[in-house]
Amino acid sequence: MAGAEYYPVERIVTSRKKGERREFLVLWQDYPKEDASWVSHRSVTPALLRALANPQPSMRTVLDSASQFIFQIGRSLLAGTIRKNRLSLNMQTDVFQFLFADKGIIAERGYKEYGRDDFDDRYFTDEWYVKYDQNGDGCAVEFPIKIKSCVTWTRCKAFSKKKEIHVKKLFFERLYVFVVKKRV
């Protein structure tokens, strides 16, 4: 198309159906998340669709995400009471797809249940699911864990001398995790 501008894509975050058409949320390379936009399926290359289905995030991003997941689960385990906990964690959708593709069992309301064997030892250290306090009392995750990966939205407003200038939507990639704890 003559005169059309092309921008490099960092990655596709997610997709949605709008009527009969599929749209993709594109994160543009070297642009902030606020500038991400929905694009028609006609504008997405086969290579980007392959990257969405089989993501290859940087190893640094994968390791950092797994460490953050382990930290948050550990913090929940050390919080005390033995009960169900619902956690909200940040994790890019492509990292989640990379770590858990073809794993888990479909559960209710968009969640999947993951057993201990679904957590790859290359990214999840031995016994990451057990924590002990200073008295030696232990608490562990009772598998399966229920996890849902999703994109949530918030509005960002900018003001200038009490006058609203513009409103943008900002997305967050989240995991919702249900953990049941048990004593060990």
LUMMAR-118129 format. One record per residue: chain; y, z, x of N, C-alpha, C, O, CB in turn; residue number from 1; residue in three letters. Coordinates in steps of 0.2 Angstrom, whole numbers, plus 5000, padded with zeros to 4 digits. Glycine has a CB too. Layout:
<pts>
<A, <Y, Z, X>, <Y, Z, X>, <Y, Z, X>, <Y, Z, X>, <Y, Z, X>, NUM, ALA>
...
</pts>
This chain:
<pts>
<A, <4994, 5000, 5004>, <5000, 5000, 5000>, <5006, 5000, 5004>, <5007, 5004, 5009>, <5000, 5006, 4995>, 1, MET>
<A, <5010, 4995, 5004>, <5016, 4995, 5008>, <5021, 5000, 5007>, <5023, 5002, 5001>, <5020, 4988, 5006>, 2, ALA>
<A, <5024, 5003, 5012>, <5029, 5009, 5012>, <5026, 5015, 5010>, <5029, 5020, 5010>, <5034, 5007, 5007>, 3, GLY>
<A, <5019, 5016, 5009>, <5016, 5022, 5007>, <5016, 5027, 5013>, <5015, 5024, 5019>, <5009, 5021, 5004>, 4, ALA>
<A, <5017, 5033, 5013>, <5017, 5038, 5018>, <5010, 5041, 5018>, <5008, 5043, 5012>, <5023, 5043, 5018>, 5, GLU>
<A, <5007, 5043, 5024>, <5001, 5046, 5024>, <5002, 5053, 5028>, <5006, 5052, 5033>, <4996, 5042, 5027>, 6, TYR>
<A, <4999, 5058, 5026>, <5000, 5064, 5030>, <4993, 5067, 5031>, <4988, 5066, 5027>, <5003, 5070, 5025>, 7, TYR>
<A, <4992, 5069, 5037>, <4985, 5072, 5039>, <4983, 5078, 5035>, <4988, 5082, 5034>, <4985, 5073, 5047>, 8, PRO>
<A, <4977, 5078, 5034>, <4974, 5084, 5030>, <4971, 5089, 5034>, <4967, 5087, 5038>, <4969, 5081, 5024>, 9, VAL>
<A, <4973, 5095, 5033>, <4969, 5100, 5037>, <4962, 5101, 5034>, <4957, 5101, 5037>, <4973, 5107, 5037>, 10, GLU>
<A, <4962, 5102, 5027>, <4956, 5103, 5024>, <4957, 5103, 5016>, <4962, 5104, 5014>, <4952, 5109, 5026>, 11, ARG>
<A, <4951, 5102, 5013>, <4951, 5102, 5005>, <4949, 5110, 5004>, <4944, 5112, 5006>, <4947, 5097, 5002>, 12, ILE>
<A, <4953, 5113, 5000>, <4952, 5120, 4998>, <4947, 5121, 4993>, <4942, 5124, 4993>, <4958, 5124, 4996>, 13, VAL>
<A, <4948, 5117, 4987>, <4944, 5117, 4981>, <4945, 5111, 4977>, <4949, 5107, 4979>, <4945, 5124, 4977>, 14, THR>
<A, <4941, 5111, 4972>, <4942, 5105, 4967>, <4942, 5108, 4960>, <4941, 5114, 4958>, <4937, 5100, 4968>, 15, SER>
<A, <4945, 5104, 4955>, <4945, 5105, 4948>, <4944, 5099, 4944>, <4946, 5094, 4947>, <4952, 5109, 4946>, 16, ARG>
<A, <4942, 5100, 4938>, <4942, 5094, 4933>, <4948, 5095, 4929>, <4950, 5100, 4926>, <4936, 5094, 4929>, 17, LYS>
<A, <4952, 5089, 4928>, <4958, 5088, 4924>, <4956, 5083, 4919>, <4957, 5077, 4921>, <4964, 5087, 4928>, 18, LYS>
<A, <4954, 5084, 4913>, <4952, 5079, 4909>, <4945, 5077, 4911>, <4940, 5080, 4913>, <4957, 5074, 4908>, 19, GLY>
<A, <4945, 5070, 4912>, <4939, 5067, 4915>, <4939, 5066, 4922>, <4935, 5064, 4925>, <4938, 5060, 4911>, 20, GLU>
<A, <4945, 5067, 4925>, <4946, 5066, 4932>, <4945, 5072, 4936>, <4946, 5078, 4934>, <4953, 5063, 4933>, 21, ARG>
<A, <4943, 5071, 4943>, <4943, 5077, 4947>, <4949, 5077, 4952>, <4951, 5071, 4954>, <4936, 5076, 4952>, 22, ARG>
<A, <4952, 5083, 4953>, <4957, 5083, 4958>, <4955, 5088, 4963>, <4951, 5092, 4963>, <4964, 5086, 4954>, 23, GLU>
<A, <4958, 5087, 4969>, <4957, 5092, 4975>, <4963, 5095, 4977>, <4968, 5092, 4978>, <4954, 5087, 4981>, 24, PHE>
<A, <4963, 5101, 4979>, <4968, 5105, 4982>, <4968, 5104, 4989>, <4963, 5106, 4993>, <4968, 5113, 4980>, 25, LEU>
<A, <4973, 5101, 4992>, <4973, 5098, 4999>, <4978, 5103, 5003>, <4984, 5104, 5001>, <4976, 5091, 4999>, 26, VAL>
<A, <4976, 5106, 5008>, <4980, 5109, 5013>, <4982, 5104, 5018>, <4978, 5102, 5022>, <4977, 5116, 5016>, 27, LEU>
<A, <4989, 5103, 5019>, <4991, 5098, 5023>, <4992, 5101, 5030>, <4994, 5106, 5031>, <4998, 5095, 5021>, 28, TRP>
<A, <4990, 5097, 5035>, <4990, 5099, 5042>, <4997, 5100, 5044>, <5002, 5096, 5043>, <4987, 5094, 5047>, 29, GLN>
<A, <4998, 5106, 5047>, <5005, 5108, 5050>, <5010, 5110, 5045>, <5016, 5110, 5046>, <5008, 5103, 5055>, 30, ASP>
<A, <5008, 5111, 5038>, <5012, 5113, 5033>, <5010, 5120, 5030>, <5004, 5121, 5031>, <5012, 5108, 5027>, 31, TYR>
<A, <5014, 5124, 5028>, <5012, 5130, 5025>, <5008, 5129, 5018>, <5008, 5124, 5015>, <5018, 5134, 5023>, 32, PRO>
<A, <5005, 5135, 5017>, <5001, 5135, 5011>, <5005, 5133, 5004>, <5002, 5130, 5000>, <4997, 5141, 5010>, 33, LYS>
<A, <5011, 5135, 5004>, <5015, 5134, 4998>, <5016, 5126, 4997>, <5017, 5124, 4991>, <5022, 5137, 4999>, 34, GLU>
<A, <5015, 5122, 5002>, <5015, 5115, 5001>, <5009, 5111, 5000>, <5009, 5105, 4999>, <5018, 5112, 5008>, 35, ASP>
<A, <5003, 5115, 4999>, <4997, 5112, 4997>, <4998, 5109, 4990>, <5002, 5111, 4986>, <4991, 5118, 4997>, 36, ALA>
<A, <4994, 5104, 4989>, <4995, 5101, 4982>, <4989, 5098, 4980>, <4984, 5097, 4983>, <5000, 5095, 4983>, 37, SER>
<A, <4988, 5097, 4973>, <4983, 5094, 4970>, <4983, 5086, 4970>, <4989, 5083, 4969>, <4982, 5096, 4962>, 38, TRP>
<A, <4978, 5083, 4973>, <4978, 5076, 4973>, <4972, 5073, 4969>, <4967, 5076, 4968>, <4978, 5073, 4980>, 39, VAL>
<A, <4973, 5067, 4967>, <4968, 5063, 4963>, <4962, 5062, 4968>, <4963, 5061, 4974>, <4971, 5057, 4960>, 40, SER>
<A, <4956, 5061, 4964>, <4950, 5059, 4968>, <4951, 5052, 4972>, <4948, 5051, 4977>, <4944, 5059, 4963>, 41, HIS>
<A, <4955, 5048, 4969>, <4956, 5042, 4972>, <4960, 5042, 4979>, <4959, 5037, 4983>, <4960, 5037, 4967>, 42, ARG>
<A, <4963, 5048, 4980>, <4967, 5048, 4986>, <4963, 5052, 4992>, <4965, 5053, 4997>, <4973, 5052, 4985>, 43, SER>
<A, <4957, 5054, 4990>, <4953, 5058, 4995>, <4948, 5053, 4998>, <4944, 5049, 4995>, <4949, 5064, 4991>, 44, VAL>
<A, <4947, 5053, 5005>, <4943, 5049, 5008>, <4935, 5051, 5008>, <4934, 5057, 5007>, <4945, 5048, 5016>, 45, THR>
<A, <4931, 5047, 5009>, <4924, 5049, 5009>, <4923, 5055, 5015>, <4919, 5059, 5014>, <4919, 5044, 5010>, 46, PRO>
<A, <4926, 5054, 5020>, <4925, 5059, 5026>, <4928, 5066, 5024>, <4925, 5071, 5025>, <4929, 5057, 5032>, 47, ALA>
<A, <4933, 5066, 5020>, <4935, 5073, 5017>, <4930, 5076, 5012>, <4929, 5082, 5012>, <4942, 5072, 5014>, 48, LEU>
<A, <4928, 5071, 5008>, <4922, 5074, 5003>, <4916, 5077, 5007>, <4913, 5082, 5005>, <4920, 5068, 4998>, 49, LEU>
<A, <4914, 5073, 5012>, <4909, 5076, 5016>, <4911, 5083, 5019>, <4906, 5087, 5020>, <4907, 5071, 5022>, 50, ARG>
<A, <4917, 5083, 5022>, <4919, 5090, 5025>, <4919, 5095, 5020>, <4918, 5101, 5021>, <4926, 5089, 5028>, 51, ALA>
<A, <4921, 5094, 5013>, <4921, 5099, 5008>, <4913, 5101, 5007>, <4912, 5107, 5006>, <4924, 5096, 5002>, 52, LEU>
<A, <4909, 5096, 5006>, <4902, 5098, 5005>, <4898, 5101, 5011>, <4894, 5105, 5010>, <4898, 5091, 5003>, 53, ALA>
<A, <4900, 5099, 5017>, <4897, 5102, 5023>, <4902, 5104, 5028>, <4903, 5100, 5033>, <4892, 5097, 5026>, 54, ASN>
<A, <4906, 5109, 5027>, <4912, 5111, 5031>, <4910, 5113, 5038>, <4904, 5116, 5039>, <4916, 5117, 5028>, 55, PRO>
<A, <4914, 5112, 5043>, <4913, 5114, 5050>, <4919, 5118, 5052>, <4923, 5115, 5056>, <4911, 5108, 5054>, 56, GLN>
<A, <4921, 5124, 5050>, <4926, 5127, 5052>, <4926, 5129, 5059>, <4920, 5129, 5062>, <4928, 5134, 5047>, 57, PRO>
<A, <4931, 5131, 5062>, <4931, 5133, 5069>, <4927, 5139, 5070>, <4927, 5143, 5066>, <4938, 5134, 5072>, 58, SER>
<A, <4923, 5140, 5076>, <4919, 5146, 5077>, <4923, 5152, 5077>, <4921, 5157, 5074>, <4915, 5145, 5083>, 59, MET>
<A, <4929, 5152, 5079>, <4934, 5157, 5079>, <4935, 5160, 5072>, <4935, 5166, 5071>, <4941, 5156, 5083>, 60, ARG>
<A, <4936, 5155, 5068>, <4938, 5157, 5061>, <4932, 5160, 5057>, <4932, 5165, 5054>, <4940, 5150, 5057>, 61, THR>
<A, <4926, 5157, 5059>, <4919, 5160, 5056>, <4918, 5167, 5058>, <4917, 5171, 5054>, <4914, 5155, 5058>, 62, VAL>
<A, <4919, 5168, 5065>, <4918, 5174, 5068>, <4923, 5180, 5065>, <4921, 5185, 5064>, <4918, 5174, 5075>, 63, LEU>
<A, <4929, 5178, 5065>, <4934, 5182, 5062>, <4933, 5184, 5055>, <4934, 5190, 5053>, <4941, 5179, 5063>, 64, ASP>
<A, <4931, 5179, 5051>, <4929, 5180, 5044>, <4923, 5185, 5043>, <4924, 5189, 5039>, <4928, 5174, 5040>, 65, SER>
<A, <4918, 5184, 5047>, <4912, 5188, 5047>, <4914, 5195, 5049>, <4912, 5200, 5046>, <4907, 5185, 5051>, 66, ALA>
<A, <4918, 5196, 5054>, <4920, 5203, 5056>, <4924, 5206, 5051>, <4923, 5212, 5050>, <4924, 5202, 5063>, 67, SER>
<A, <4929, 5203, 5048>, <4933, 5206, 5042>, <4928, 5208, 5037>, <4929, 5213, 5034>, <4938, 5201, 5040>, 68, GLN>
<A, <4923, 5204, 5035>, <4919, 5205, 5029>, <4915, 5212, 5031>, <4914, 5216, 5027>, <4914, 5199, 5028>, 69, PHE>
<A, <4912, 5212, 5037>, <4908, 5218, 5040>, <4913, 5224, 5040>, <4911, 5229, 5037>, <4905, 5217, 5047>, 70, ILE>
<A, <4919, 5223, 5042>, <4924, 5229, 5042>, <4925, 5232, 5035>, <4925, 5238, 5034>, <4930, 5227, 5045>, 71, PHE>
<A, <4926, 5227, 5030>, <4928, 5229, 5023>, <4922, 5233, 5020>, <4922, 5238, 5017>, <4930, 5223, 5019>, 72, GLN>
<A, <4916, 5230, 5021>, <4910, 5233, 5018>, <4909, 5240, 5022>, <4907, 5245, 5018>, <4903, 5228, 5020>, 73, ILE>
<A, <4909, 5240, 5028>, <4909, 5247, 5032>, <4914, 5252, 5029>, <4912, 5258, 5028>, <4910, 5246, 5039>, 74, GLY>
<A, <4920, 5250, 5028>, <4925, 5254, 5025>, <4923, 5257, 5018>, <4924, 5263, 5017>, <4932, 5251, 5025>, 75, ARG>
<A, <4920, 5252, 5014>, <4918, 5254, 5008>, <4912, 5259, 5008>, <4912, 5264, 5004>, <4916, 5248, 5004>, 76, SER>
<A, <4907, 5258, 5013>, <4902, 5262, 5014>, <4904, 5269, 5016>, <4901, 5274, 5014>, <4897, 5260, 5019>, 77, LEU>
<A, <4909, 5270, 5020>, <4911, 5276, 5022>, <4916, 5280, 5018>, <4918, 5286, 5019>, <4915, 5276, 5029>, 78, LEU>
<A, <4918, 5277, 5012>, <4922, 5280, 5007>, <4919, 5285, 5004>, <4923, 5289, 5000>, <4925, 5274, 5003>, 79, ALA>
<A, <4913, 5286, 5004>, <4910, 5293, 5001>, <4905, 5292, 4995>, <4899, 5291, 4997>, <4916, 5297, 4998>, 80, GLY>
<A, <4908, 5292, 4989>, <4903, 5292, 4983>, <4898, 5286, 4983>, <4900, 5281, 4985>, <4907, 5292, 4977>, 81, THR>
<A, <4892, 5288, 4981>, <4887, 5283, 4980>, <4888, 5280, 4973>, <4887, 5283, 4968>, <4880, 5286, 4981>, 82, ILE>
<A, <4891, 5274, 4973>, <4892, 5270, 4966>, <4893, 5263, 4968>, <4893, 5261, 4973>, <4898, 5273, 4963>, 83, ARG>
<A, <4894, 5259, 4962>, <4896, 5252, 4963>, <4903, 5252, 4965>, <4907, 5255, 4963>, <4895, 5248, 4956>, 84, LYS>
<A, <4904, 5247, 4970>, <4911, 5246, 4972>, <4912, 5238, 4971>, <4908, 5234, 4973>, <4912, 5248, 4979>, 85, ASN>
<A, <4918, 5237, 4969>, <4921, 5230, 4968>, <4926, 5229, 4974>, <4931, 5232, 4974>, <4923, 5228, 4961>, 86, ARG>
<A, <4925, 5224, 4978>, <4929, 5223, 4984>, <4932, 5216, 4983>, <4929, 5212, 4980>, <4926, 5224, 4991>, 87, LEU>
<A, <4939, 5216, 4985>, <4942, 5209, 4986>, <4943, 5208, 4993>, <4947, 5212, 4996>, <4948, 5209, 4981>, 88, SER>
<A, <4941, 5202, 4996>, <4942, 5201, 5003>, <4944, 5194, 5003>, <4943, 5189, 4999>, <4935, 5201, 5007>, 89, LEU>
<A, <4948, 5193, 5008>, <4951, 5186, 5010>, <4946, 5182, 5014>, <4943, 5185, 5019>, <4958, 5186, 5014>, 90, ASN>
<A, <4944, 5176, 5012>, <4940, 5172, 5016>, <4941, 5165, 5014>, <4940, 5164, 5008>, <4932, 5174, 5015>, 91, MET>
<A, <4942, 5160, 5018>, <4943, 5153, 5017>, <4937, 5151, 5013>, <4931, 5153, 5015>, <4944, 5149, 5023>, 92, GLN>
<A, <4938, 5146, 5008>, <4932, 5144, 5005>, <4927, 5140, 5009>, <4921, 5140, 5008>, <4934, 5139, 4999>, 93, THR>
<A, <4930, 5136, 5014>, <4926, 5132, 5018>, <4921, 5137, 5023>, <4916, 5135, 5025>, <4930, 5128, 5023>, 94, ASP>
<A, <4924, 5142, 5025>, <4920, 5147, 5029>, <4915, 5150, 5025>, <4909, 5151, 5027>, <4925, 5153, 5032>, 95, VAL>
<A, <4916, 5152, 5019>, <4911, 5155, 5014>, <4905, 5150, 5013>, <4900, 5151, 5013>, <4914, 5157, 5007>, 96, PHE>
<A, <4907, 5143, 5012>, <4903, 5138, 5011>, <4898, 5137, 5017>, <4892, 5136, 5017>, <4906, 5131, 5009>, 97, GLN>
<A, <4901, 5137, 5023>, <4898, 5137, 5029>, <4893, 5142, 5030>, <4887, 5141, 5032>, <4903, 5137, 5035>, 98, PHE>
<A, <4895, 5148, 5029>, <4890, 5154, 5030>, <4885, 5155, 5025>, <4879, 5157, 5026>, <4894, 5160, 5030>, 99, LEU>
<A, <4886, 5153, 5018>, <4881, 5154, 5013>, <4879, 5148, 5009>, <4876, 5149, 5004>, <4884, 5159, 5008>, 100, PHE>
<A, <4880, 5142, 5012>, <4878, 5136, 5008>, <4870, 5136, 5007>, <4866, 5138, 5012>, <4879, 5130, 5013>, 101, ALA>
<A, <4868, 5134, 5001>, <4861, 5134, 5000>, <4857, 5141, 5000>, <4851, 5142, 5001>, <4857, 5129, 5004>, 102, ASP>
<A, <4861, 5146, 4999>, <4859, 5153, 4999>, <4861, 5157, 4993>, <4865, 5154, 4989>, <4861, 5157, 5005>, 103, LYS>
<A, <4857, 5162, 4991>, <4859, 5166, 4985>, <4856, 5163, 4979>, <4853, 5158, 4979>, <4866, 5166, 4985>, 104, GLY>
<A, <4856, 5167, 4974>, <4853, 5166, 4967>, <4859, 5166, 4962>, <4863, 5171, 4962>, <4847, 5170, 4965>, 105, ILE>
<A, <4860, 5161, 4958>, <4865, 5161, 4953>, <4864, 5167, 4949>, <4859, 5169, 4946>, <4865, 5155, 4949>, 106, ILE>
<A, <4870, 5171, 4948>, <4870, 5177, 4943>, <4875, 5175, 4938>, <4877, 5170, 4937>, <4872, 5183, 4947>, 107, ALA>
<A, <4877, 5181, 4934>, <4882, 5180, 4929>, <4889, 5179, 4931>, <4891, 5181, 4937>, <4882, 5185, 4924>, 108, GLU>
<A, <4893, 5176, 4927>, <4901, 5175, 4928>, <4903, 5172, 4935>, <4908, 5174, 4937>, <4904, 5182, 4927>, 109, ARG>
<A, <4899, 5167, 4937>, <4901, 5164, 4943>, <4899, 5167, 4950>, <4900, 5165, 4955>, <4909, 5163, 4943>, 110, GLY>
<A, <4896, 5173, 4949>, <4893, 5176, 4955>, <4886, 5174, 4957>, <4883, 5171, 4953>, <4893, 5184, 4954>, 111, TYR>
<A, <4885, 5175, 4963>, <4878, 5174, 4966>, <4876, 5180, 4969>, <4880, 5184, 4972>, <4878, 5168, 4971>, 112, LYS>
<A, <4869, 5181, 4969>, <4866, 5187, 4972>, <4864, 5185, 4979>, <4860, 5180, 4980>, <4861, 5190, 4968>, 113, GLU>
<A, <4865, 5189, 4984>, <4863, 5187, 4991>, <4859, 5193, 4994>, <4861, 5199, 4993>, <4869, 5186, 4996>, 114, TYR>
<A, <4853, 5192, 4996>, <4849, 5197, 4999>, <4850, 5197, 5007>, <4854, 5194, 5009>, <4841, 5195, 4998>, 115, GLY>
<A, <4847, 5202, 5010>, <4848, 5204, 5017>, <4847, 5197, 5021>, <4851, 5196, 5026>, <4844, 5209, 5019>, 116, ARG>
<A, <4842, 5193, 5020>, <4840, 5188, 5024>, <4845, 5182, 5023>, <4845, 5177, 5027>, <4833, 5185, 5022>, 117, ASP>
<A, <4850, 5182, 5018>, <4855, 5177, 5017>, <4861, 5178, 5022>, <4865, 5173, 5022>, <4858, 5177, 5010>, 118, ASP>
<A, <4861, 5183, 5026>, <4866, 5185, 5030>, <4864, 5183, 5037>, <4860, 5187, 5040>, <4869, 5192, 5030>, 119, PHE>
<A, <4866, 5177, 5040>, <4864, 5175, 5046>, <4866, 5180, 5052>, <4871, 5182, 5053>, <4867, 5168, 5048>, 120, ASP>
<A, <4860, 5181, 5056>, <4861, 5186, 5062>, <4866, 5183, 5067>, <4868, 5187, 5071>, <4854, 5187, 5065>, 121, ASP>
<A, <4867, 5177, 5067>, <4872, 5174, 5072>, <4879, 5177, 5071>, <4883, 5177, 5075>, <4872, 5167, 5072>, 122, ARG>
<A, <4881, 5178, 5064>, <4887, 5180, 5062>, <4888, 5188, 5060>, <4893, 5191, 5060>, <4890, 5176, 5057>, 123, TYR>
<A, <4882, 5190, 5057>, <4882, 5197, 5054>, <4877, 5201, 5059>, <4871, 5200, 5059>, <4879, 5197, 5047>, 124, PHE>
<A, <4880, 5206, 5062>, <4877, 5210, 5067>, <4871, 5214, 5064>, <4871, 5215, 5058>, <4882, 5214, 5071>, 125, THR>
<A, <4867, 5216, 5069>, <4861, 5220, 5066>, <4864, 5226, 5063>, <4869, 5230, 5065>, <4857, 5223, 5072>, 126, ASP>
<A, <4861, 5228, 5057>, <4863, 5234, 5053>, <4870, 5234, 5051>, <4873, 5240, 5051>, <4861, 5240, 5057>, 127, GLU>
<A, <4873, 5229, 5050>, <4880, 5229, 5048>, <4881, 5232, 5041>, <4886, 5234, 5039>, <4883, 5221, 5048>, 128, TRP>
<A, <4876, 5232, 5038>, <4876, 5235, 5031>, <4874, 5242, 5030>, <4873, 5245, 5025>, <4871, 5231, 5026>, 129, TYR>
<A, <4874, 5246, 5036>, <4873, 5253, 5036>, <4878, 5256, 5040>, <4880, 5254, 5046>, <4866, 5255, 5039>, 130, VAL>
<A, <4881, 5262, 5038>, <4886, 5266, 5041>, <4884, 5273, 5041>, <4882, 5276, 5036>, <4893, 5264, 5039>, 131, LYS>
<A, <4886, 5277, 5047>, <4885, 5284, 5047>, <4892, 5287, 5048>, <4896, 5285, 5052>, <4880, 5286, 5053>, 132, TYR>
<A, <4893, 5293, 5045>, <4899, 5297, 5046>, <4898, 5301, 5052>, <4893, 5301, 5055>, <4901, 5301, 5040>, 133, ASP>
<A, <4903, 5306, 5054>, <4903, 5310, 5060>, <4898, 5315, 5059>, <4896, 5318, 5064>, <4910, 5313, 5060>, 134, GLN>
<A, <4895, 5317, 5053>, <4890, 5322, 5052>, <4883, 5318, 5053>, <4878, 5322, 5052>, <4891, 5325, 5046>, 135, ASN>
<A, <4883, 5312, 5054>, <4876, 5309, 5054>, <4873, 5307, 5047>, <4868, 5304, 5047>, <4871, 5313, 5057>, 136, GLY>
<A, <4877, 5308, 5042>, <4875, 5306, 5035>, <4876, 5298, 5034>, <4882, 5296, 5036>, <4879, 5310, 5029>, 137, ASP>
<A, <4871, 5295, 5032>, <4872, 5288, 5031>, <4872, 5285, 5024>, <4870, 5288, 5019>, <4866, 5285, 5034>, 138, GLY>
<A, <4875, 5279, 5024>, <4876, 5275, 5017>, <4874, 5268, 5019>, <4877, 5266, 5024>, <4883, 5276, 5014>, 139, CYS>
<A, <4871, 5265, 5015>, <4869, 5258, 5016>, <4870, 5254, 5009>, <4870, 5256, 5004>, <4862, 5257, 5018>, 140, ALA>
<A, <4871, 5247, 5010>, <4871, 5242, 5005>, <4864, 5242, 5002>, <4859, 5241, 5005>, <4874, 5235, 5007>, 141, VAL>
<A, <4864, 5242, 4995>, <4858, 5241, 4992>, <4858, 5233, 4990>, <4862, 5231, 4986>, <4857, 5245, 4985>, 142, GLU>
<A, <4854, 5229, 4993>, <4853, 5222, 4991>, <4850, 5221, 4985>, <4845, 5225, 4983>, <4850, 5218, 4997>, 143, PHE>
<A, <4851, 5216, 4981>, <4856, 5210, 4983>, <4863, 5213, 4982>, <4865, 5217, 4978>, <4855, 5204, 4979>, 144, PRO>
<A, <4868, 5209, 4985>, <4875, 5210, 4984>, <4877, 5204, 4980>, <4875, 5198, 4981>, <4879, 5210, 4991>, 145, ILE>
<A, <4882, 5205, 4975>, <4885, 5200, 4971>, <4891, 5197, 4974>, <4896, 5202, 4976>, <4885, 5202, 4964>, 146, LYS>
<A, <4892, 5191, 4975>, <4898, 5188, 4978>, <4900, 5182, 4974>, <4896, 5178, 4972>, <4897, 5186, 4986>, 147, ILE>
<A, <4907, 5182, 4973>, <4910, 5176, 4970>, <4916, 5173, 4975>, <4920, 5177, 4976>, <4912, 5177, 4963>, 148, LYS>
<A, <4916, 5167, 4977>, <4921, 5164, 4980>, <4926, 5161, 4976>, <4923, 5157, 4971>, <4919, 5159, 4986>, 149, SER>
<A, <4932, 5162, 4976>, <4937, 5158, 4971>, <4944, 5158, 4975>, <4945, 5161, 4980>, <4937, 5162, 4965>, 150, CYS>
<A, <4948, 5154, 4971>, <4955, 5153, 4973>, <4959, 5156, 4968>, <4958, 5154, 4962>, <4957, 5145, 4974>, 151, VAL>
<A, <4964, 5161, 4970>, <4968, 5164, 4965>, <4975, 5162, 4967>, <4977, 5159, 4972>, <4968, 5172, 4965>, 152, THR>
<A, <4980, 5162, 4962>, <4986, 5160, 4962>, <4992, 5165, 4961>, <4990, 5170, 4957>, <4988, 5154, 4958>, 153, TRP>
<A, <4997, 5165, 4964>, <5003, 5169, 4963>, <5009, 5165, 4963>, <5009, 5160, 4967>, <5003, 5175, 4968>, 154, THR>
<A, <5014, 5167, 4960>, <5021, 5163, 4960>, <5025, 5166, 4966>, <5026, 5172, 4966>, <5024, 5163, 4953>, 155, ARG>
<A, <5028, 5162, 4970>, <5033, 5164, 4975>, <5040, 5161, 4972>, <5041, 5155, 4971>, <5032, 5161, 4982>, 156, CYS>
<A, <5045, 5166, 4971>, <5051, 5164, 4969>, <5056, 5165, 4975>, <5056, 5170, 4979>, <5053, 5168, 4963>, 157, LYS>
<A, <5061, 5161, 4975>, <5066, 5162, 4980>, <5073, 5163, 4977>, <5074, 5159, 4972>, <5067, 5155, 4985>, 158, ALA>
<A, <5077, 5167, 4979>, <5083, 5169, 4976>, <5089, 5168, 4980>, <5088, 5169, 4986>, <5083, 5176, 4973>, 159, PHE>
<A, <5095, 5166, 4978>, <5101, 5166, 4982>, <5107, 5169, 4977>, <5109, 5166, 4972>, <5103, 5158, 4984>, 160, SER>
<A, <5109, 5175, 4979>, <5115, 5178, 4976>, <5113, 5178, 4968>, <5117, 5176, 4964>, <5121, 5174, 4977>, 161, LYS>
<A, <5107, 5181, 4967>, <5105, 5183, 4960>, <5103, 5176, 4956>, <5102, 5177, 4950>, <5110, 5186, 4956>, 162, LYS>
<A, <5103, 5171, 4959>, <5101, 5164, 4956>, <5094, 5162, 4959>, <5094, 5161, 4965>, <5107, 5159, 4957>, 163, LYS>
<A, <5090, 5161, 4954>, <5083, 5158, 4956>, <5084, 5151, 4958>, <5087, 5147, 4955>, <5078, 5159, 4950>, 164, GLU>
<A, <5081, 5149, 4964>, <5082, 5143, 4967>, <5076, 5139, 4965>, <5076, 5133, 4962>, <5083, 5143, 4975>, 165, ILE>
<A, <5070, 5141, 4967>, <5064, 5137, 4965>, <5058, 5142, 4964>, <5058, 5148, 4967>, <5062, 5132, 4970>, 166, HIS>
<A, <5053, 5140, 4961>, <5047, 5143, 4960>, <5041, 5139, 4963>, <5040, 5133, 4961>, <5045, 5146, 4953>, 167, VAL>
<A, <5037, 5142, 4967>, <5031, 5138, 4970>, <5025, 5143, 4969>, <5026, 5149, 4968>, <5032, 5137, 4977>, 168, LYS>
<A, <5019, 5140, 4968>, <5013, 5143, 4968>, <5010, 5144, 4974>, <5010, 5139, 4978>, <5008, 5140, 4962>, 169, LYS>
<A, <5007, 5150, 4976>, <5004, 5151, 4982>, <4997, 5153, 4981>, <4996, 5157, 4977>, <5008, 5156, 4987>, 170, LEU>
<A, <4992, 5149, 4984>, <4985, 5151, 4983>, <4982, 5156, 4988>, <4985, 5156, 4994>, <4981, 5145, 4983>, 171, PHE>
<A, <4977, 5160, 4986>, <4974, 5164, 4991>, <4966, 5163, 4990>, <4964, 5162, 4984>, <4975, 5172, 4989>, 172, PHE>
<A, <4963, 5162, 4995>, <4956, 5161, 4995>, <4952, 5168, 4995>, <4953, 5172, 5000>, <4953, 5156, 5001>, 173, GLU>
<A, <4948, 5170, 4990>, <4946, 5177, 4990>, <4938, 5177, 4989>, <4935, 5172, 4986>, <4949, 5181, 4984>, 174, ARG>
<A, <4935, 5182, 4991>, <4929, 5184, 4989>, <4929, 5190, 4985>, <4933, 5195, 4986>, <4924, 5185, 4995>, 175, LEU>
<A, <4926, 5190, 4979>, <4925, 5196, 4975>, <4918, 5198, 4976>, <4913, 5195, 4975>, <4926, 5195, 4967>, 176, TYR>
<A, <4917, 5205, 4979>, <4910, 5207, 4981>, <4909, 5213, 4977>, <4913, 5218, 4977>, <4910, 5208, 4988>, 177, VAL>
<A, <4903, 5213, 4974>, <4900, 5220, 4971>, <4895, 5222, 4975>, <4890, 5219, 4977>, <4897, 5218, 4963>, 178, PHE>
<A, <4896, 5229, 4977>, <4891, 5232, 4982>, <4889, 5238, 4978>, <4893, 5242, 4976>, <4895, 5234, 4989>, 179, VAL>
<A, <4882, 5239, 4979>, <4879, 5246, 4977>, <4877, 5249, 4983>, <4874, 5246, 4987>, <4873, 5245, 4972>, 180, VAL>
<A, <4880, 5256, 4984>, <4878, 5260, 4990>, <4872, 5264, 4988>, <4871, 5267, 4983>, <4884, 5263, 4992>, 181, LYS>
<A, <4869, 5266, 4994>, <4863, 5271, 4993>, <4863, 5275, 5000>, <4866, 5273, 5005>, <4856, 5267, 4992>, 182, LYS>
<A, <4861, 5281, 4999>, <4860, 5286, 5005>, <4854, 5283, 5009>, <4849, 5281, 5007>, <4859, 5293, 5002>, 183, ARG>
<A, <4855, 5284, 5016>, <4850, 5283, 5020>, <4848, 5289, 5025>, <4844, 5289, 5029>, <4851, 5277, 5025>, 184, VAL>
</pts>
